[in-house]
Amino acid sequence: MLRVANTESTTDELWDEIVRVDLTSPFRCCAAGAAIMRERGGGAIVNVASIAGVNGGAMGPGYAAARAVSSP
């Protein structure tokens, strides 16, 4: 989800939406996939992050924070 908003214009509602979509959703998908892979004896999960997780940039604090958690 790409919502460009700087720190001053990021409302609590926008922050919650960004974190829910960009952080909580992938976590829940990984948890569900891991359970299936465990039952089947293996597998792999590949998450793709963003350079915004490393350097922030103009994307906004919510997006960068959610991507930083996924970055190496």
KATA-V425041 format. One record per helix or strand of 3 or more residues. SS is the DSSP state (~ for helix, > for strand). FROM is the first residue (numbers start at 1). TO is the last residue. If there is no record, write none. Layout:
[[SS/FROM/TO] [SS/FROM/TO]]
//
This chain:
[[~/12/40] [~/52/55] [~/57/59] [~/61/70]]
//
